[in-house]
Amino acid sequence: MTPVASGARSLPLKFQVGARTLASIRRDLVRVPLGLDDAIDGQLPHLPPLDPAADGYLVTSLPERQCDTLAWTAGGMIAFVRQRYTRRYADLTIGFEAYLAQLSGNARSAIKRKDKKAAQASGGQLDVRRYTTPEELAEFHGIARRLALGTYQERLMGAGLPDTPDFTQPMYAMAAAGKVHAWLLYVGGEPAAYLYCPIHDGTAIYEFVGHDPRFNDLSVGAVLQVEALRDLANEPGVRRFDFTEGDGQHKRQFATGGVECCDLLLLRPSVANRLAVTALAGFDGMMALAKAGVERLGLQDVAKKVRRA
C-alpha cells in the first residue's frame, strides 16, 4: 500500500469547467493518494488518524468497487464522490510493436500520420531528445520550464513543470538513482513539447506534460507521447506507463488497460462542510447536464477550445 502523509493541508475543492477553475472552497484535508498498483489490487486504503482541526480526507484513485465500503467504514462522515474515471495505463512488458498492435486501427493510422507531419516540419526526421542524468535534467528543466509558461496547464491550472527547490532537488536525486525520464520534442530547431516522468517500482508516471500552442496543428504532444512509450518499452525494468488520475481522449487513445476509480471526499459532519458538499453537488450536476447537451449537439471541439481559451 502506498504510504500517505498524516498531516492535513489546506486543499481547494474546485468548481471547475474543464481545465478552468471558476471558484474554490478550501478545506483542511488529509490527502490519501492511491498508486496504480493499489488501484489494481483493489484493497481498502488505510486512513491515518485525523487531527481534531482537520475537516476530513480526500481519497484519490479509490477503486470504484470499494467506494461504498470505505464510506461505510468512515462512520458518520459525509461521503461525497467528486469524480469517477478510469485510471488508465499502458502495458510495456510486451514490447513496443506488440503494444502498438493492441491499439485500434484508427489510433495506429493517426500515429503514423502525425509522426510524418511533425517529421516533415523538422526536415524529414523527428527530433526527440531524452534526458535521464542529473546534468541532462538540469538542461531539460531550463528549456521545459520556459516552454511550460505558455501552456494551458500553466495558465489555467498552475500545473506546468514546477520551478521550485521542492521539485528540482528531488528531481536531481531521482535522476542520480535512475528514476526519472524526460523528453523534449523539437520542431524546426525549436522546443515544441515536453514530458516528465518519474519511475517508481517499474511504473513510469505521467506527471508533467505541455506543449507550445504554436504547434497545435502538428499534434506535438501526441507525437512525443508515442516516442516516450517507444523509449520506455526498451528500458529494462519498466513495466507500465501510468496515465494517473482523471480521464481524457489522449489517455483513452494510448492506454491498453484501466481500473474504474473515484475520488472520494470524507468530511466531518459540520454545517460548513454540509453546505460545501451541497454547493459542489449542485455545480457538478449542472456541469453533467451541460456536458450531455454538448455531446448531443456534437459541439465537443468547440467546448474544448472554450475551456482552454
C-alpha positions in Angstrom: 0.0 0.0 0.0 1.3 3.5 -0.9 2.3 5.4 2.3 0.4 8.6 3.0 1.1 11.7 5.0 -0.9 12.0 8.2 -0.9 15.8 8.3 -3.8 17.8 6.9 -3.2 20.6 4.3 -5.4 23.3 3.0 -6.7 22.0 -0.3 -9.1 23.7 -2.8 -12.3 21.9 -3.7 -12.7 23.4 -7.2 -15.7 24.5 -9.2 -14.1 23.6 -12.5 -15.1 23.6 -16.2 -12.5 21.5 -18.0 -9.1 23.0 -17.1 -10.6 26.3 -15.9 -11.3 26.9 -12.2 -14.2 29.3 -11.7 -14.0 29.3 -7.9 -12.9 27.0 -5.0 -13.7 26.2 -1.4 -10.7 25.4 0.8 -10.8 22.7 3.4 -8.1 21.2 5.7 -7.8 17.7 4.3 -5.5 14.7 4.6 -4.9 13.6 1.1 -4.8 9.8 0.6 -3.5 9.1 -2.9 -3.6 5.5 -4.2 -1.0 4.4 -6.6 -1.7 2.3 -9.7 -0.7 -0.9 -8.0 -3.1 -0.1 -5.1 -5.9 0.6 -7.5 -5.4 -2.6 -9.4 -5.1 -4.6 -6.2 -8.4 -3.1 -5.0 -7.6 -3.0 -1.3 -9.1 -0.5 1.1 -6.6 2.3 1.9 -5.5 2.9 5.5 -6.9 6.3 6.8 -4.4 7.9 9.2 -5.6 9.5 12.4 -7.4 12.8 11.8 -6.3 15.9 13.7 -9.2 17.5 15.5 -8.8 20.7 13.5 -8.9 18.9 10.1 -12.1 18.7 8.0 -11.5 15.2 6.6 -9.9 13.2 3.9 -9.6 13.3 0.1 -9.0 9.8 -1.2 -7.9 9.7 -4.8 -7.9 6.7 -7.3 -10.0 4.7 -4.9 -11.3 1.5 -6.8 -14.9 2.1 -7.6 -15.9 -1.2 -6.1 -14.5 0.0 -2.7 -16.2 3.4 -2.7 -19.3 2.4 -0.7 -17.3 0.2 1.7 -14.9 3.0 2.6 -17.8 5.4 3.0 -19.4 3.0 5.4 -16.2 2.3 7.4 -15.7 6.0 7.9 -18.7 6.1 10.2 -20.7 9.3 10.4 -18.5 11.3 8.0 -20.1 12.9 4.9 -19.1 10.9 1.9 -19.1 12.6 -1.5 -17.8 11.3 -4.8 -16.1 14.2 -6.5 -15.4 12.4 -9.8 -15.4 9.0 -11.4 -12.9 7.9 -14.1 -10.9 5.1 -15.5 -7.3 5.2 -14.3 -5.6 4.1 -17.5 -2.2 2.5 -18.1 -0.1 1.0 -20.9 1.5 -2.4 -20.6 5.1 -2.1 -21.8 6.2 -5.6 -20.9 5.1 -6.9 -24.3 7.4 -4.7 -26.3 6.6 -1.6 -28.4 5.4 -3.3 -31.6 3.1 -5.6 -29.6 1.9 -2.5 -27.7 1.1 -0.7 -30.9 -0.8 -3.8 -32.2 -3.2 -3.6 -29.2 -4.3 -0.1 -30.2 -7.1 0.5 -32.6 -6.5 0.7 -36.3 -7.6 4.3 -36.3 -5.2 5.1 -33.5 -2.3 3.5 -35.4 -3.1 5.3 -38.6 -3.3 8.6 -36.6 0.1 8.0 -35.0 1.7 7.4 -38.4 0.1 10.5 -39.9 1.0 12.7 -37.0 4.6 11.4 -36.9 5.0 12.0 -40.6 3.7 15.6 -40.4 5.9 16.5 -37.5 8.9 15.0 -39.1 8.3 16.9 -42.3 8.2 20.2 -40.3 11.7 19.2 -39.0 13.4 18.5 -42.3 12.2 14.9 -42.6 13.1 13.4 -39.2 11.7 13.6 -35.7 13.9 15.5 -33.3 13.2 13.9 -29.9 15.8 14.4 -27.1 15.9 12.2 -24.0 17.1 13.3 -20.5 17.9 11.0 -17.6 21.1 12.1 -15.7 21.2 15.0 -13.2 23.2 17.1 -15.7 20.8 16.3 -18.5 17.8 17.1 -16.3 19.2 20.5 -15.5 19.3 21.2 -19.2 15.8 19.8 -19.7 14.4 21.8 -16.8 15.6 25.1 -18.1 14.1 24.6 -21.5 10.9 22.9 -20.5 10.2 25.5 -17.8 10.3 28.3 -20.4 8.1 26.2 -22.6 5.6 25.5 -19.7 5.0 29.2 -19.2 3.0 29.4 -22.4 0.9 26.2 -21.9 -2.7 26.0 -20.9 -1.6 23.7 -18.0 0.3 26.6 -16.5 -2.2 29.4 -17.4 -5.4 27.7 -16.3 -4.3 25.2 -13.7 -0.9 26.3 -12.5 0.1 22.7 -13.3 3.1 23.4 -15.6 6.5 22.0 -14.8 7.4 23.5 -11.4 10.4 25.8 -10.8 10.9 25.5 -7.0 13.6 23.7 -4.9 10.9 21.4 -3.6 10.6 20.0 -7.1 14.2 20.3 -8.5 16.1 18.9 -5.6 14.2 15.6 -5.5 14.3 15.5 -9.4 18.1 15.6 -9.3 18.2 12.9 -6.6 15.9 10.6 -8.5 17.9 11.2 -11.7 21.0 10.1 -9.9 19.2 6.9 -8.9 18.0 6.4 -12.5 14.4 7.0 -11.6 13.5 9.9 -13.9 13.0 10.1 -17.7 12.2 13.3 -19.6 11.8 14.2 -23.2 11.7 17.3 -25.4 10.4 17.3 -29.0 11.9 19.9 -31.2 10.3 21.2 -34.4 12.5 23.2 -36.8 15.1 23.6 -34.1 12.6 25.0 -31.5 11.3 23.2 -28.4 7.7 22.3 -29.0 6.6 19.8 -26.3 7.9 18.3 -23.1 7.1 15.2 -21.0 8.5 14.5 -17.5 8.1 11.0 -15.9 9.4 9.8 -12.6 9.7 6.0 -12.3 8.5 4.1 -9.2 8.7 0.3 -8.9 8.8 -0.3 -12.6 6.0 2.2 -13.4 6.6 5.4 -15.4 4.3 8.1 -14.2 2.7 10.7 -16.5 3.4 13.7 -14.2 4.2 16.9 -16.2 3.4 17.5 -19.8 2.9 20.5 -22.1 3.4 21.9 -25.5 3.8 25.3 -27.3 0.3 26.2 -28.7 2.0 27.5 -31.8 2.5 23.8 -32.8 -1.1 22.7 -32.1 -1.6 21.7 -35.8 1.3 19.2 -35.6 -0.2 17.3 -32.5 3.3 17.6 -30.9 2.0 16.3 -27.5 0.7 13.0 -29.1 3.9 12.6 -31.2 6.1 13.0 -28.1 3.9 10.6 -26.1 4.4 7.8 -28.7 8.2 8.3 -28.8 8.4 8.3 -25.0 6.4 5.0 -24.9 8.8 3.6 -27.6 11.8 4.5 -25.4 10.3 3.2 -22.2 9.3 -0.1 -23.8 13.0 -0.8 -24.4 14.0 0.2 -20.9 14.8 -2.7 -18.6 12.6 -2.8 -15.6 9.9 -0.5 -16.8 6.6 -2.5 -16.8 3.9 0.1 -17.2 3.1 3.6 -18.1 0.6 5.2 -15.6 -1.6 7.9 -17.1 -2.6 8.8 -13.5 -5.9 10.2 -12.2 -8.6 11.5 -14.4 -9.5 10.6 -17.9 -9.4 12.1 -21.4 -9.2 11.3 -25.1 -5.4 11.2 -25.0 -5.3 8.6 -22.3 -8.0 6.5 -23.9 -6.1 6.5 -27.2 -2.8 5.3 -25.8 -3.8 3.0 -22.9 -4.1 -0.8 -23.0 -5.9 -1.2 -19.7 -7.6 0.6 -16.9 -9.2 0.5 -13.4 -12.5 2.1 -12.6 -11.8 4.6 -9.8 -13.3 7.5 -7.9 -12.1 10.4 -5.9 -13.9 10.3 -2.5 -14.3 13.2 0.0 -14.9 12.2 3.6 -15.8 15.2 5.7 -16.7 15.8 9.3 -20.5 16.4 9.5 -20.2 20.1 10.3 -22.7 22.7 9.0 -19.9 24.3 6.9 -18.9 21.0 5.3 -22.6 20.1 4.6 -23.0 23.5 2.8 -19.8 22.9 0.8 -20.9 19.5 -0.3 -24.3 20.8 -1.3 -22.7 23.5 -3.4 -20.3 21.1 -5.1 -23.1 18.6 -5.8 -25.2 21.3 -7.4 -22.4 22.6 -9.6 -21.3 19.1 -10.6 -24.9 18.3 -11.6 -25.1 21.4 -13.8 -21.8 20.5 -15.5 -23.1 17.0 -16.2 -26.2 18.4 -17.8 -24.1 20.8 -19.9 -21.8 18.1 -21.0 -24.7 15.9 -22.1 -26.1 18.8 -24.1 -22.7 19.5 -25.8 -22.4 15.8 -26.7 -25.9 15.6 -28.0 -25.3 18.7 -30.3 -21.9 17.5 -31.4 -20.1 20.6 -30.1 -17.2 18.8 -28.3 -14.4 20.5 -30.3 -16.0 24.0 -29.7 -16.3 23.3 -26.0 -12.7 22.2 -25.8 -11.5 25.4 -27.3 -13.6 27.5 -25.0 -12.4 25.6 -21.9 -8.7 26.3 -22.9 -9.2 29.9 -24.1 
